[in-house]
Amino acid sequence: MPIVRTLGRAARQLQQSSGCGCGVSLVPARGIGVSPRQVASDASFHSVAFSESQRPRVLITGGLGQLGVGLAKLLRKRFGKNNVILSDIRKPADNVFYSGPFIFADILDYKNLREIVVNNRITWLFHYSALLSAVGEANVPLARAVNITGLHNVLDIAAEHNLRLFVPSTIGAFGPTSPRDPTPDICIQRPRTIYGVSKVHAELMGEYYHYRYGLDFRCLRYPGIISGDSQPGGGTTDYAVQIFHNAIKTGKFKCYLRPDTRLPMMYIDDCLKATLEVMEAPAEALTMRTYNISAMSFTPEELAQEVLKYVPELQMTYNVDQVRQAIADSWPMNFDDSNARRDWGWKHDYDLPELVTTMFSYLGSDSRIAQAN
């Protein structure tokens, strides 16, 4: 696999993703023989408790990104600290390392990844390793290796060992010919970024493995995710995180999208809650393998108006990045997530005012905010 062999050091230098650590090794991806099997459904939707024998043994790949650490915390609270293993190719911060099991795992090292699954008796796998939209466009070969070859390794291992597999998708899985307001679960997609193409590939491969081999594959299309405990990682929607940091530190923010660019967004707590709920949902409740989920939809100008309530002196300017603006213009403005709400009871908790209040409560000990309040 020549393209993987040429990546080497660059893979470890470029570790920005949507909540995903990522890595490339010199080990080429290898396919395995899998046979059809019946999907086991042993989870209880909104169950009160799991017995020790019923608790899943969880592995999270790409776990040092925006979502992995928070997901591990949620799952450890639910299933027990030692039942949830975080993994990445980067060195974790001390607080993460000592909070629960951590393993070095390169998703392109098929043999090592398989050993981790076998030796730790993994039953659930959350696959978060990926390169984001803007970062992926800057290094297409790396994005193709991490987002597609890494996925193939995970699919084969999950099918062979009868795992319940979660792979996140994204608003980036849609393109300029998709219906944008609202965007339904099933429609034309045709994305124009390598990130989006790789996510459509993941959706379809997961569905194929489900019907061909009985793999219990589950997928959510995330909107833009906003959280206070991680820095922006190169995504098109990351302005909605950066604005809070800049408002607190400098009182100035230069947005790279037009003020009227409407995109679906979600606070991280809602995202993690939805992820756990869809994994716990009984298989017979799921009418599809990939669902849209949404909470709110807003523009940079609408977000700025809410931020001004806390930082009245905020100076908001716009310097449009044509690459990211073109990406945003090809994405949904609103998600139709009615199937998720019907099939497994999805319901969000955070709208825009609650989001802004929560972000400033999390980030803001600054005197500017204290005076505004």
Order of alpha helices (4+ residues) and beta strands (2+ residues): alpha-alpha-beta-alpha-beta-alpha-beta-alpha-beta-alpha-alpha-alpha-beta-beta-alpha-beta-beta-alpha-beta-beta-alpha-beta-beta-alpha-beta-alpha-alpha-alpha-alpha
